[in-house]
Amino acid sequence: MLNIILSIVFALSGAVLVLLSIIILRENYRGRVNRVTAMMLFFAGIAPVLATVYYAIVLPSGRELPLWVYNLSYIWELFFPSLLLFSAIFPVENSFFKRRPRLFYAAFIPHIVHIIIVVFFADPDKFFSTLKMTSDAPIIGVLLEYLSYVFIPFAVLFSLALEFHVRFFSLVNLFYVIVALVLLYQGAKSVINPRIKKQVKLISYGIRISVGLYAVAYIIPQVFDYDLNVQIRYSLIIIGLLGGPGFIAWAIMKHRFLDIRLIVRQSLVYSLASAIVIGFYLVFINRFGRFLNSVLGETAAILEVAVILIALLFFQPLLNLIDKLLRKGLIKGSADFRVVLENFSRRIITLLEFDKLIKEILRTFKEDMLIENTLVCIPGSKGQCAVYSPFELRPAPHKKDRVLESFLIVREAPVTADDLPTPALSAETRALFKDNETEIIIPLISSHRLMGYIALGKKASGMAYNTEDLSMFRVLANQIVVAISNARLYIESLERQRYEEELALARNIQQQLLPDIIPSNERLQFTAFSEPSREVGGDYYDFITSTAGNQLVFCIGDASGKGVPASLLVARMQAILHSISQADIGIQDKIAHVNNVLFRSGMPESFITFFYGELNQDNMLFKYCNAGHNYPILLRENGECEYLKDGGLILGAFGGATYISGEVGLYPGDLLICFTDGITEAMNPSDEEFGDKRLEDLILRNRNLPLPQLQTKILDNVKEHCSGRPFEDDCTLLLMKVLPLS
Amino acid sequence: MKLTDREEGGVVILEPKGKIMGGPDATILNERLHDFIKTDKRNVIIDLGKVDWMNSTGLGILISGLTTMRNNGGDLKLVNVTEKIESLLTITKLITVFENYDSIDDAVKSFKT
């Protein structure tokens, strides 16, 4: 019974190793690591399989096979040179072997010779008998007899060598294993990646266990001529053999998800689960059958069928349960790509800081996916592309490569380096990819725009990328795109917030440019209203009371454009105006001066329309200069309208412009209406302006209203015209009324 | 704003269409004018017949264009100015700076004298 279960478990485990070896080879049959790993697993797996064939088929059949057939099974010993080669190239290629590639394969020579010897010279006695050549022919017979005497010493020597060889060849194997362990340790020293370090550790544990078992079972009895039960020895060797490669297989699965396809893992799990269940099943049926036999006697046969049926009913659910448990323990490790994806998306979605996000992406590729040399390239403005690397704190600036970018946009999905239009790429890109040993490029595309791309170097394992990797990168790329978009939105919202704060500050500053106090006395009354369409605006009005006493200066202006640029122009204008308004020169010269200073400091396309007036309150003579501003309306007591046009060109657009001034006398009951085009050009939904005419009529109809009410009336009408929509332009309204003499 | 151009008697005639406002319009016109200067075409006529509206930024664009051409030894003249734009030019007194003509022929001829 034990034999059967052991055989089945061994056979299945061996078969799994052989299967694994075939799949690893298929994965990339050109890859050296693949070839050597496959070879090692194959030879390790073949031994238990052959043993099972012997125990389960040959032995029960009672047939005797020739000795050389048995000895053929020695090919499993090729496991040792394969192990040596494996350790020479994993985790990093040993420089000694790298420089001597032929020596690499020379490791097999002792074993091949060994197998040839044990197969062809399997039976020394038979061999010697063939040496004792005789012939009936008189001369040749004598010659041959003498010749055979010559051969005999050689034959004796050879037989001694054979004896020694069989006894001590296991020491060669031991030597190989020790060298392999040394190489593995040396290789592990140069590895920084913590995951590979763990992997190497696991593999070395496996090898140490198997070498220990091998020594106990084979080497010690051979060398010290000690007889060990064949079955025990056999089991020890097989357990050892399964142990070492088993650990390697485990290490591959546990710490390297990229290189084993999902199907392999599943088939592996399935085989293991089946082996356990079948073993259990056999034991159970056997024991239960015996139990029933002892209790019920002859009727057991029918019941046994029933038991098998019941067992079969439970078999599938049990298999599923074990499959689930194994999967949880074996596959759902931190290296499983689903787990990586899950963790990755959970981490990056909450990362809103751009630099941290990029670092996390780089870290994931390096540590979780074991890819050395990952670059994240994010094209920015001004033809630059920021290249982030795990080895640099700051991104390195590179020139954008338009050819590469448009290629990636067309391809959309991850591409291999072989697919790149390499000759068309810029020299800088080619050098970058060469240094990085780029094998895969993952475009990050969001609604047909290239957000960036990720260039992946070699896998740390040395294995090639497969289609499963590429499809996983596709999923990853989508998540990275979402995360980068989120991070960008966050940055934008932060910037917008800061911008809004700055604008609010600017608005405060601008409000302070407008006069705090609107002058009024027994002869004159003013109201003023100004509202920018945006946070800050380009409209301006001001009152400047003369230090000379009876002179009152007021003005209204409108800078071209809107928002911040216009408001800056206004601020400058106000400074110039205040510095000149008190000068003892003609009003036209003041305006010409303002124009020249503004022109020198500004660009021709930005200008200000400006109306400036000085009222002598002693004689009520009003001097003004209109620099391209909407004509203020002077509504006389008798209902006549005058337009204050005299002046000159808009301010700031042309240097050296000359101006003239106008002069009107003001009388009680006169109404002066100054406004900016925000009032008259206010549009209704059908794109019709409020217009000068409507404004004039409105004022005429309401000119007897008190000034504040008149202002409200005008503004309400304009708002009504716009159907309650916010003003599209800055709006300013300045009203002055000459009060009747009391 | 849409902008087309053609040449007549060694003079470039630009024909904007729609509204001349801020933003990209300024760059479009400016770049076009600089292209003309590079190819030694310094006399430009802007046909405003199909421009239905212009705001202060639009005026700024015209002023900047005029300054550019005059600084390079050329000129920029206006043709087919609509009533609305003419009143804008009058209020701002820009009418004294821009030469404007009723027909393209007149404008082209004016460059010859």
Interface residues (C-beta under 8 A of the other chain):
Chain A: D558 S560 G561 K562 M603 P604 E605 S606 F607 T609 A627 G628 H629 N630 Y631 G647 G648 L649 I650 A653 F654 D677 E681 D729
Chain B: G22 A26 N55 S56 T57 L59 G60 I61 I63 S64 T67 I91 T92 K93 L94 T96 V97
